């Protein structure tokens, strides 16, 4: 089943879709099945979060992969992380995973991005033995 996405708002406890007609058309394309409906606050991850993700989290992973003998650029680290921590799945009618591929982080709100980063940092620490500094820490280099 393809994912159906609809945009709207909740106002006074009522769900108001921006295009109810489009949503109805999309639903008609879905075969009979069980579904999960999730309401999620819309928003974007902050620039500081994205800067931390690419400039610190992915950079530390890149350096750790290099220590392990694998030269990956930042885009390859990003693709690996999306596949590992934000996979999209194509399932058959029995729920068996047929295909798994990296999901997009472009629509993450601040909370989603925070959870994504936390999952990566936890994995890096416990599996890769790679410490990724806290986003609020101040690190100094001493060249003496």
C-alpha positions as CSV (number, residue, x, y, z in Angstrom):
1,X,0.0,0.0,0.0
2,X,1.3,3.4,-0.8
3,X,1.2,6.0,1.9
4,X,-1.6,8.5,1.8
5,X,-0.6,11.9,3.1
6,X,-3.1,14.7,3.8
7,X,-2.5,18.2,5.1
8,X,-4.9,20.1,7.3
9,X,-5.3,21.4,10.8
10,X,-7.1,20.6,14.1
11,X,-9.2,23.5,15.2
12,X,-11.5,23.3,18.2
13,X,-11.2,19.5,18.3
14,X,-12.2,19.1,14.6
15,X,-10.0,17.8,11.8
16,X,-10.1,20.2,8.8
17,X,-8.4,18.9,5.7
18,X,-7.0,21.4,3.2
19,X,-8.5,19.2,0.4
20,X,-11.0,16.7,1.5
21,X,-11.8,15.9,-2.1
22,X,-8.2,15.0,-2.8
23,X,-8.0,12.9,0.3
24,X,-11.2,11.0,-0.7
25,X,-9.7,10.3,-4.2
26,X,-6.4,9.0,-2.6
27,X,-8.4,6.7,-0.3
28,X,-10.3,5.2,-3.2
29,X,-7.0,4.0,-4.6
30,X,-6.2,2.0,-1.5
31,X,-7.2,-1.7,-1.5
32,X,-9.2,-3.0,1.5
33,X,-6.8,-3.3,4.4
34,X,-6.2,-2.4,8.1
35,X,-4.5,1.0,8.5
36,X,-3.0,3.2,11.2
37,X,-4.0,6.9,11.2
38,X,-1.5,9.2,12.8
39,X,-2.0,12.9,13.4
40,X,1.3,14.7,13.6
41,X,2.1,18.3,14.3
42,X,3.5,19.8,11.1
43,X,6.6,21.8,11.1
44,X,10.2,21.7,10.0
45,X,13.3,20.6,11.9
46,X,15.3,23.6,12.9
47,X,18.4,24.8,11.0
48,X,20.5,24.2,14.2
49,X,19.3,20.6,14.3
50,X,20.2,20.0,10.6
51,X,23.5,21.7,11.2
52,X,24.3,19.5,14.2
53,X,23.1,16.4,12.2
54,X,25.4,17.0,9.2
55,X,28.2,18.9,10.9
56,X,28.7,16.8,14.0
57,X,26.6,13.5,14.0
58,X,27.3,12.5,10.4
59,X,30.9,13.8,10.6
60,X,31.7,11.7,13.7
61,X,30.2,8.7,12.0
62,X,32.2,9.4,8.8
63,X,35.4,9.5,10.9
64,X,34.5,6.3,12.7
65,X,33.7,4.5,9.4
66,X,37.1,5.6,8.1
67,X,38.8,4.2,11.3
68,X,37.0,0.9,10.4
69,X,38.4,1.1,6.9
70,X,35.4,2.5,5.0
71,X,35.6,5.8,3.2
72,X,32.2,7.3,3.0
73,X,31.2,10.9,2.1
74,X,28.6,12.8,4.1
75,X,25.9,12.0,1.6
76,X,26.6,8.2,1.9
77,X,26.5,8.5,5.7
78,X,23.2,10.3,5.4
79,X,21.8,7.6,3.1
80,X,23.0,4.8,5.5
81,X,21.4,6.6,8.5
82,X,18.1,7.1,6.7
83,X,18.1,3.4,5.7
84,X,19.0,2.3,9.2
85,X,16.9,4.7,11.3
86,X,14.1,5.8,9.0
87,X,13.4,3.0,6.6
88,X,10.4,3.0,4.2
89,X,9.0,-0.4,3.4
90,X,7.0,-2.0,0.7
91,X,4.9,-4.8,2.0
92,X,3.0,-7.6,0.4
93,X,-0.7,-8.3,1.3
94,X,0.5,-10.5,4.2
95,X,2.7,-7.8,5.7
96,X,6.0,-9.3,4.5
97,X,8.7,-6.7,3.8
98,X,9.5,-7.0,0.1
99,X,11.7,-3.9,-0.2
100,X,13.3,-1.5,2.3
101,X,14.8,1.8,1.3
102,X,15.9,5.0,3.0
103,X,13.0,7.2,4.0
104,X,13.2,11.0,3.7
105,X,14.0,13.2,6.6
106,X,12.9,16.4,4.8
107,X,9.4,16.5,6.4
108,X,10.7,15.8,9.9
109,X,9.4,18.3,12.5
110,X,11.6,19.2,15.5
111,X,10.5,16.3,17.6
112,X,10.9,13.7,14.8
113,X,14.4,15.1,14.1
114,X,15.3,14.9,17.8
115,X,14.2,11.3,18.0
116,X,16.1,10.4,14.8
117,X,19.3,12.0,16.1
118,X,18.9,10.3,19.5
119,X,18.6,6.9,17.9
120,X,21.7,7.5,15.8
121,X,23.7,8.7,18.8
122,X,22.6,5.7,20.8
123,X,23.6,3.3,18.1
124,X,26.9,5.0,17.5
125,X,27.8,4.8,21.2
126,X,26.6,1.2,21.8
127,X,27.4,-0.5,18.5
128,X,30.1,1.5,16.7
129,X,31.9,2.6,19.9
130,X,31.7,6.2,18.6
131,X,31.0,9.1,21.0
132,X,29.0,11.9,19.4
133,X,29.0,15.1,21.5
134,X,25.8,16.5,22.9
135,X,24.5,19.3,20.7
136,X,24.7,21.8,23.6
137,X,28.3,20.8,24.7
138,X,31.2,23.1,24.1
139,X,34.3,21.3,22.9
140,X,37.7,22.8,22.9
141,X,40.8,21.7,21.2
142,X,44.1,22.1,23.0
143,X,47.0,22.3,20.7
144,X,49.7,22.7,23.3
